Amino acid sequence: MNENDIFKALADPTRRRIFDKLAAGGMNASALREGMPIGQSAMSQHLAVLRNAGLVQERRQGRFVNYQVDPAGLAQITQWLAKYRAYWPERIEALQTLLQELDQ
């Protein structure tokens, strides 16, 4: 798994919605489908993409499979974003300075 896989997985709006639901707490595929206009096979495919990207874990409980956010996938996103965290304050400060100069 790498950040390209993670961002490809999250590029799809349906998968982002699934991921958002799972961020609120683990649930099974049937519960995830509530309020979403997709069938069981489409849900399974979306979950497989999220799982393969390292964003989701599955845990079997009897006949059901429960899904939850995988902390390792979130850690990888955080590490990727950390590279750019120092860059933005400088750029925002430069933009504020420019805007102030244009106002004068």
Buried (B, 14 or more C-beta within 10 A) or exposed (E): BEBEBBEBBBEBEBBEBBBEBBEEEBBBBEBBBEEBEBEEEEBEBBBEBBBEBBBBBBEEEEEEEBBBBBEEBBEBBEEEEEEEEEEEEEEEEEEEEEEEEEEE
